[in-house]
Amino acid sequence: MPTTSDTPRDVPPVAPPALKARLASGLRGVTLDTRPLAHPVFRRLLIGQSAAYVGTMVTGVTIPVQIYALSRSSLAVGLTGLAGLVPLVVFGLYGGAIADRFDRRGLYLASACLTWVTTLALLLQAVTDLRSVPLILALVAVQAGAFAVSSAARGAIIPRIVPTPLVPAANTLYFTAGNVGQVAGPLVAGILISLPNGYCWAYGADAVLFSLLLYSAVHLPPVMPTGSGARTGGLRSVFDGLRFIAAAPVLWMSFAVDIAAMTLAMPTALFPEVAQVRFGGGVGLLYSAIAIGSVVAGLFSGWIGRVRRQGRALAVAVTAWAAAIALAGTVHHLLAAAALLAAAGAADLVSAVYRETILQTYAPDAMRGRLQGVFTVVVAGGPRLGDLRAGAMASATGLGLAWTGSSLLCMIVVIVGTLLVRPFWRYAVTSAPPPSPPTQPSPPAVDPLSR
């Protein structure tokens, strides 16, 4: 029998991986996936949009605060949702059809310019101290229409500038950047609004920051729609997109759970009143809390792209959102409410990524503009309906039912609906999407924009 000294010296023993290397590998699996940033077109678009997010949220907080200061009514604040709803529906749907017919880069740039001009008009009404709620609501309507078109175009651009396996990571980066803006924007708005002529400072900051988005849009390459069904226009193409969704339970159910979440469990219209009557201030923290949770979730989102059953994950995330919102409406301490809103924001980040990813990867490129238009109507129009619902309920029944009661109803609707629609519950990323609409040749196998 050989002794230990007889063991060959030229064969080193196999050592287990170093603890540091194992920790690094584990962190890469859960932290934010930044691989899409290696694609220059996406990187420029993300940088410009990130700056605009901050300014947009500054205006998003300033408008309801200004309206509440002028009217002293949560119902008037809720009317901002109604003012933007019709333009969102009309221009979201038709803007998506246009995005499937013309250069998406040009459409994105034109609609972004209109948004910027509307921000300048908000600045002008503040500088001249017009004190007109109807004028502000009219500008909200114009801005909503421009936003709907730009969002439809941008959502159809993203799957063309990054490889398909990186679409979830690209969406996570987008939503995380947006949530950083939702954290910083309300805090900046709170500081600027408190200054003399604060509304002027707030709208002016938005105008400056949004100009960076215009710069990034100018440097985008042309993005023409490709594949079967591309270049069709008119109302018929809008209905084609709606029929495509209606025939796909996975798609229409992803929209349905989002509508439930935003209309039944979105309390933002109540923040000005709650901050004043329940907490004695802190409206900026309330507006930021949801986004803070989303940012934290985004920083540890590396696992999101590895989940196969995305329909099930989306339903669970929306249920968690509604539960956290319901609990936040029951507390009477500002920090406790903010913590629960942050938990809701973490769930919202997960649900947002899966909603967008399911849509972008399930649909052929020729339909992406129209489906992104519908997505914009749902995602942006849902919160506006939620603002109207919350403001009206608070005026009629009080804060408790308007906040917590409606959120509990959202949980029931989502759970029951998801269990009834089995294709959505069973949907996995390996599932084959429906065939592309006929009549046109298939898109090229390699998209030059993804290089």
Salt bridges, closest charged atoms under 4 A:
ASP33 OD2 - ARG35 NH2 2.72
ASP100 OD1 - ARG104 NH2 2.85
ASP100 OD2 - ARG370 NE 2.71
ASP240 OD1 - ARG243 NH2 2.26
ASP258 OD1 - ARG355 NH1 3.14
ASP365 OD1 - ARG104 NH1 3.17
ASP365 OD2 - ARG160 NH1 3.53
ASP365 OD1 - ARG368 NH1 3.27
ASP447 OD2 - ARG160 NE 2.15
